[in-house]
Amino acid sequence: MTTQAERLARIETLVEGIAAAMNKAEAERLRVHTETREEIAKLREDFQADKAELAALKNKGVGLLIGVGLAGGTIGAALSKAWSALFGS
């Protein structure tokens, strides 16, 4: 038979083991939480950079369309003038 002191010692050992496991789990949860927050912050920075690049490309694309349109209009006017000069209208 075990004495009350032995039973209490076993219970105390179990409680200490549970407390240690809980502390370890809490430390791991905190580490994962911190890493996740850092990753989210990095993703937000990357997202903002991507948005800025996309806006720059959009502006560049609009500028290219305007430039091509102006060049096309100029070429069209020059061809029309050359056609008129060659064949008269």
GIZI-V224857 format. One record per residue. PHI is phi in whole degrees, 0 to 359 (NA if undefined). D_FIRST is the distance of its C-alpha to the first C-alpha in whole Angstrom. Layout:
PHI,D_FIRST  PHI,D_FIRST
This chain:
NA,0  260,4  274,7  298,10  296,12  293,10  298,10  296,14  296,14  295,14  298,16  298,18  297,19  298,20  297,22  296,24  296,24  296,26  297,28  296,29  296,30  294,32  296,34  296,35  296,36  294,38  296,39  294,40  299,42  295,44  297,45  296,46  299,48  296,50  298,51  296,52  298,54  295,56  295,56  296,58  298,60  294,61  298,62  296,64  298,66  298,67  297,68  296,70  296,72  296,72  298,74  295,76  296,77  296,77  297,80  296,82  294,82  297,83  297,86  295,87  297,87  297,89  298,92  295,92  297,93  296,96  298,97  295,97  297,99  295,101  296,102  298,103  296,105  294,107  296,107  298,108  294,111  294,112  295,112  297,114  294,117  294,117  298,118  295,120  291,122  283,122  249,123  61,124  222,123
